Amino acid sequence: MTTIPLQLKSITKKFKDGDKEIEILHNVDFKVEPGEFVAVVGPSGSGKSTVLSIAGALQSPDGGEVLINGENIANYNEKQKADVRLRSIGYIFQASNLVPYLKVKDQLKLVTELAGNWDDEAKKRADDLLESVGLSNRANKFVQHLSGGEKQRVAIARAFMNEPDIILADEPTAALDSSRSSEIVELIAKEVHDKNKAAVMVTHDESVLHYCDKIYEMQDGRLVLRDNDLFMPQQNDAFFEEVRGV
């Protein structure tokens, strides 16, 4: 039986607002299978980023279970959660969050060194990942010399570097124009499907949802599955054969 990489069970989360206590997540149930690219949408303040933060071991829920590869991490201490983040989860952030004084390949090397796994196999994986996102010729460039789209490609490659089972993307196209946004999300979808990862993307960008396998919407503190018939993933074979510069 295949283990589900990410599963949330009856998750609740409350925040203080002055003297009031507001429940932003109410009995959220959610799971992502291997090779599945899922989008979470909803208005600002609806709780979608909180879902991502809890799924990514950055916050703890007030109630419920957070299952990473079948293991409940909801009550892990900070050191245990840090280990989960390093070994089981890859992140793609809105602003790429690259280290400014490192070259492109060193961005990938860093996360592997933190896990104590920088060896010949890891070096080859870094080369392969940079090739897969179309950045082999930029491997020795500092990130300040990259475009916004190129920085996000580095962030994508870095997210996959430690071979995590789960990829979490928080508004990865917010700083990009529409054409670059489409290419970046298509690239994420390709990497997720090719490498059989479970992925969740929080986004406001409805134009890229057709690359996702499922779309959930935050409604009254819960995740509600949308009718998927209107959002069938599209594949651009020409793009996959040759990733162009963005």
C-alpha positions as CSV (number, residue, x, y, z in Angstrom):
1,M,0.0,0.0,0.0
2,T,1.4,3.4,-1.0
3,T,2.0,5.9,1.8
4,I,0.3,9.2,1.3
5,P,3.0,11.9,1.5
6,L,0.8,14.6,3.0
7,Q,-2.4,14.3,4.9
8,L,-4.2,16.8,7.2
9,K,-6.9,15.4,9.5
10,S,-9.4,17.6,11.3
11,I,-7.0,20.5,11.5
12,T,-8.0,23.6,13.6
13,K,-6.1,26.8,14.1
14,K,-7.1,29.9,16.1
15,F,-5.6,33.4,16.3
16,K,-6.0,36.2,18.8
17,D,-7.6,39.4,17.6
18,G,-7.6,41.7,20.6
19,D,-9.9,40.1,23.2
20,K,-11.4,37.8,20.5
21,E,-10.2,34.4,19.4
22,I,-10.8,33.7,15.7
23,E,-10.8,30.2,14.3
24,I,-9.3,30.5,10.9
25,L,-9.2,26.7,10.1
26,H,-12.1,24.5,11.1
27,N,-11.7,20.7,10.9
28,V,-9.7,20.9,7.7
29,D,-9.2,17.5,5.9
30,F,-6.9,17.3,3.0
31,K,-4.5,14.9,1.3
32,V,-2.1,14.9,-1.6
33,E,-1.0,11.7,-3.4
34,P,2.4,11.0,-5.0
35,G,2.6,12.7,-8.5
36,E,-0.3,15.0,-7.7
37,F,-0.1,18.8,-8.1
38,V,-2.8,20.5,-6.0
39,A,-3.7,24.2,-5.9
40,V,-5.3,26.0,-2.9
41,V,-7.1,29.3,-3.7
42,G,-9.1,31.8,-1.8
43,P,-9.2,35.5,-0.8
44,S,-6.5,37.1,1.3
45,G,-7.0,36.2,5.0
46,S,-9.0,33.1,4.2
47,G,-6.4,30.7,5.7
48,K,-4.8,29.2,2.7
49,S,-1.3,30.3,3.7
50,T,-1.9,29.0,7.2
51,V,-2.7,25.6,5.7
52,L,0.5,25.6,3.8
53,S,2.5,26.7,6.9
54,I,1.0,23.8,8.9
55,A,1.6,21.3,6.1
56,G,5.2,22.5,5.9
57,A,5.9,22.1,9.6
58,L,6.4,25.9,10.0
59,Q,3.4,26.1,12.4
60,S,1.6,23.7,14.7
61,P,-2.2,23.3,14.6
62,D,-4.3,23.7,17.7
63,G,-6.0,20.4,16.9
64,G,-5.9,17.6,14.5
65,E,-3.1,15.5,12.8
66,V,-0.5,16.5,10.3
67,L,0.7,13.3,8.6
68,I,4.0,13.4,6.7
69,N,4.6,10.0,5.1
70,G,2.1,8.5,7.6
71,E,3.8,10.0,10.7
72,N,1.9,12.6,12.8
73,I,4.2,15.6,13.3
74,A,1.5,17.9,14.8
75,N,3.2,17.9,18.3
76,Y,6.8,17.8,17.2
77,N,9.3,20.1,18.9
78,E,11.2,22.7,16.9
79,K,14.2,20.6,16.3
80,Q,12.1,17.7,15.0
81,K,10.1,20.0,12.7
82,A,13.3,21.4,11.4
83,D,14.5,17.9,10.5
84,V,11.2,17.2,8.7
85,R,11.5,20.4,6.7
86,L,15.1,19.6,5.7
87,R,14.5,16.0,4.6
88,S,10.9,15.7,3.6
89,I,9.7,19.1,2.2
90,G,10.9,21.3,-0.6
91,Y,9.8,25.0,-0.6
92,I,9.2,27.4,-3.4
93,F,8.6,30.9,-2.1
94,Q,7.0,34.0,-3.7
95,A,10.4,35.9,-3.7
96,S,12.5,32.8,-4.4
97,N,14.5,33.4,-1.1
98,L,17.9,32.7,-2.7
99,V,21.1,33.4,-0.9
100,P,22.4,36.6,-2.6
101,Y,26.2,35.8,-2.2
102,L,26.0,32.3,-3.6
103,K,26.2,31.1,-7.2
104,V,23.3,29.2,-8.8
105,K,24.8,25.7,-8.3
106,D,25.8,26.6,-4.7
107,Q,22.2,27.3,-3.9
108,L,21.5,23.6,-4.5
109,K,24.7,22.5,-2.8
110,L,23.8,24.4,0.4
111,V,20.6,22.5,1.2
112,T,22.3,19.2,0.5
113,E,25.2,20.1,2.8
114,L,22.8,21.0,5.6
115,A,21.5,17.5,5.3
116,G,25.0,16.1,5.2
117,N,24.6,14.6,1.8
118,W,26.9,16.5,-0.6
119,D,28.7,13.8,-2.5
120,D,29.2,12.8,-6.1
121,E,25.6,11.6,-6.5
122,A,24.3,14.9,-5.2
123,K,26.6,16.8,-7.5
124,K,25.2,14.9,-10.5
125,R,21.6,15.5,-9.2
126,A,22.3,19.3,-9.0
127,D,23.6,19.2,-12.6
128,D,20.6,17.2,-13.7
129,L,18.1,19.5,-12.0
130,L,19.7,22.7,-13.4
131,E,19.5,21.1,-16.8
132,S,15.8,20.2,-16.3
133,V,14.9,23.8,-15.5
134,G,17.0,25.2,-18.4
135,L,19.8,26.7,-16.3
136,S,22.9,24.6,-17.0
137,N,24.6,27.6,-18.7
138,R,23.9,29.8,-15.6
139,A,25.2,27.4,-13.0
140,N,28.2,29.6,-12.1
141,K,26.4,32.9,-12.1
142,F,25.5,34.9,-9.0
143,V,21.8,35.3,-8.5
144,Q,21.8,39.1,-8.8
145,H,22.6,38.5,-12.5
146,L,19.4,36.4,-13.1
147,S,16.0,37.5,-14.2
148,G,13.0,37.1,-11.9
149,G,11.9,34.0,-13.8
150,E,15.4,32.5,-13.7
151,K,15.5,33.0,-9.9
152,Q,12.3,31.1,-9.6
153,R,13.7,28.3,-11.7
154,V,16.6,28.1,-9.3
155,A,14.2,27.9,-6.4
156,I,12.3,25.1,-8.2
157,A,15.6,23.1,-8.6
158,R,16.6,23.8,-5.0
159,A,13.2,22.6,-3.8
160,F,13.8,19.2,-5.4
161,M,17.5,18.9,-4.4
162,N,17.1,16.8,-1.3
163,E,14.6,14.5,-3.0
164,P,11.7,15.5,-0.7
165,D,8.4,13.7,-1.0
166,I,6.5,17.0,-0.7
167,I,6.8,20.3,-2.6
168,L,5.1,23.4,-1.2
169,A,4.8,26.6,-3.3
170,D,3.6,29.8,-1.8
171,E,2.5,32.3,-4.5
172,P,5.4,31.3,-6.7
173,T,4.3,33.6,-9.6
174,A,3.2,36.7,-7.6
175,A,6.3,38.7,-8.7
176,L,6.1,37.6,-12.4
177,D,4.2,38.7,-15.4
178,S,1.5,36.4,-17.0
179,S,3.7,34.7,-19.6
180,R,6.5,34.0,-17.1
181,S,3.9,32.9,-14.5
182,S,2.6,30.3,-17.0
183,E,6.0,28.9,-17.8
184,I,7.0,28.7,-14.1
185,V,3.9,26.8,-13.1
186,E,4.1,24.5,-16.1
187,L,7.7,23.8,-15.1
188,I,6.6,23.0,-11.5
189,A,3.9,20.7,-12.8
190,K,6.4,18.9,-15.1
191,E,8.9,18.3,-12.3
192,V,6.2,17.1,-9.9
193,H,4.8,14.6,-12.3
194,D,8.2,13.4,-13.6
195,K,9.6,12.9,-10.1
196,N,6.3,11.6,-8.6
197,K,6.2,14.2,-5.8
198,A,3.2,15.4,-3.8
199,A,2.8,19.2,-4.4
200,V,0.6,22.0,-3.1
201,M,0.6,25.5,-4.5
202,V,-1.1,28.5,-2.9
203,T,-2.0,31.0,-5.5
204,H,-4.3,33.9,-6.5
205,D,-3.5,33.4,-10.1
206,E,-6.5,31.6,-11.7
207,S,-4.8,31.6,-15.1
208,V,-2.4,28.9,-14.1
209,L,-4.9,26.5,-12.5
210,H,-5.2,24.3,-15.6
211,Y,-1.7,22.9,-14.8
212,C,-3.0,21.5,-11.5
213,D,-4.6,18.1,-11.0
214,K,-7.0,19.3,-8.2
215,I,-8.1,22.8,-7.0
216,Y,-9.3,23.4,-3.5
217,E,-10.9,26.7,-2.3
218,M,-10.9,28.0,1.2
219,Q,-14.5,28.5,2.4
220,D,-15.4,29.3,5.9
221,G,-12.2,27.8,7.3
222,R,-12.5,24.6,5.3
223,L,-11.0,23.3,2.0
224,V,-13.6,22.6,-0.6
225,L,-12.7,20.7,-3.8
226,R,-13.7,22.5,-7.0
227,D,-15.2,20.7,-10.0
228,N,-12.1,19.6,-11.8
229,D,-13.6,19.3,-15.3
230,L,-12.8,22.9,-16.1
231,F,-9.2,22.6,-15.0
232,M,-7.6,19.7,-16.8
233,P,-3.8,19.9,-16.9
234,Q,-2.3,21.0,-20.1
235,Q,1.1,19.8,-21.4
236,N,3.2,21.7,-23.9
237,D,5.5,19.2,-25.4
238,A,7.6,21.8,-27.1
239,F,8.2,23.6,-23.8
240,F,9.1,20.3,-22.1
241,E,11.7,19.5,-24.9
242,E,13.4,22.9,-24.6
243,V,12.9,25.2,-21.6
244,R,13.3,28.7,-22.9
245,G,14.6,31.7,-21.0
246,V,12.2,33.7,-18.9
